[in-house]
Amino acid sequence: SLSTRNCPCKMSQLPPKSPLASPVSEGTSSRVESLDNLSMDSFWLEVENIKQSVEAEQEECSLADVKTQEEGEAEAEWLQDAGLSDLLGDHASENDNIVLLSTLTKTQAAAVQRRLDTYSRSRRRKNRHPVRDVRDIFGVVSSEETAAQKEESSPDQLWHNLRTSSRQRKTQDYSCTVRNPGKEELFNMDVAYSEQAAVLLKGSFLSESRRLKDGNALTKFKIPKGRLGVTRIGDLSAQDMKKIPTLALIELTALCDVLGFELKRNKAAKLKTTEKRLFGVPLNTLLENDQKLLPNTKVPLLLQALLSCLEKRGLETEGILRVSGSQTRIKSLEQKLERDFYTGLFRWDEVHQNDVSGLLKRFIRELPAPLLTAEYLPAFAAVQNIPDLKQRLQALNLLILILPEPNRNTLKALLEFLSKVVARENNNKMNLWNVSTVMAPNLFMHKGLPNKIPEGKEKQLAEGAADVVRMMIHYQDLLWTVSSFLLAQVRKLNESNNKRYQFCDKRIKNLLRKIHADKDKVEKNQAEPSKIVKVHASLLLKDSLEVHLNNATRVADVLRQFQKNLGQNGWNIVNTVNLLKCNNSMECTNLLLYEVGGNIGERCLDPDTYLLDLYHINPHAEWVIKQNPSYPRMF
């Protein structure tokens, strides 16, 4: 439960580092022992700097009362956030819910069932009308049901048949999960993380605790691309990305259930609004204002300016981020920025680098809600309790996907900058652990949230927070990847929505038969050895390009073919200046191939995607060549 505290700015008042090692959980003991040799001095120094900054301003703030939630309330909020709010009503309209539920794995469905069961019990205790049971709609087996009660034609058995194929291929995927210290490991994104964890537990694979090492010795992970390529967060359209957070929340909950961890979420606290335009302003408001000046701005302009200034003049500065600037100067600079930033009159070249780093950290701390969000900050902090490194990264990957887009984009910009700081370690004396310990208090301590630290746990929690920041910096490329199993669920959602099924309980069997029929049809198509398809490039050509696909044809091959034949065969070129010239030769690196329509909104394709496989997955899509948005337009 959360309790009201006075002046939570002084919150998060982590006491000075205890000379005695605090007790730690068994799962984290080996990691914490290895951290003893890594200094936490920067963490505690940063905490003191933050406290002094707050006290110097004599800032007054209070937290709104946060009441302890009654039984069922947390589950109701979870079901709503998971896109299953229709299951809560007395007269549930389950059309959309069946579409979502039909995409879930066994462990995901079990996680939904647990929350719905708890909510249903709380409703019955309050003498309310019974709510819809997910088993009435979808046929998930509860723990009370026995195998003898299942019938071949029951929805439960249909559910079983639908999931059999995915369960059958699990064993081959995870036998390699037994650790090979010092070697590059595969990070499987094809099968749901919770299903992987369940198989490891069932197979009695012991997950070792990873010992934390120096940054250069951290375990290397490689995402196996598969034939459909890897999908990064920025590769998906906005409409497809909107479906990802709810799916990621369900999967994260399922993973925590399998691992035996409680997924804790806060209620966002309401703070006083500010009259300022930059510091202490919600990310959404900042971006709305910035987009009036520069449309499509995804990261606040002030943060971009701070990071740009530090990249130009601060990366070589010894102790950058760790050495605090003058609090008086920083406060004065904040006032000048509030007045002059949008007019363009602020002189960045006159500001000391350490003061800029102080402004950067202040900007993050002063956000009305934590950058990692008030709701999920406890979950980010709890990641440290998962003993296995790979599973910690799986949880972090899902949390990143759950974050609102403004928070996720802002966090990525910050982490990319921190990586650049670490890369200059020889000059600035800031290694990965130094940077992590300095930034952890700024990300995990927030004046808007109570933060009661259990006695004796300060050292463990501080080291855990720093370790989470270290993982986000070091593994950010992996963490900003959309796993293949989530993308497959998005495709199923889009397919179901496109077909406009009229769902009702009596037609659930027809739905499942249809899914099986579609699956058989796909398998039949996959036997097709080759295919001729059209690729469009409307910005460059009036005519489409015919491409002969076989099992070896990749996206990179099509782009090379397009580049090679451009201007030949009588193609009618619309605009040649769209193509980037480099060293007097035409390059295709500024061109990308997109999958558009069918069971996806829009997806930028990995150059190593095998197109015949993709065609079988999404035969109704169009393929369009576009200019890489990261390259400057040439017209």
Disulfide bonds with the S-S distance in Angstrom:
Cys9-Cys61 2.15
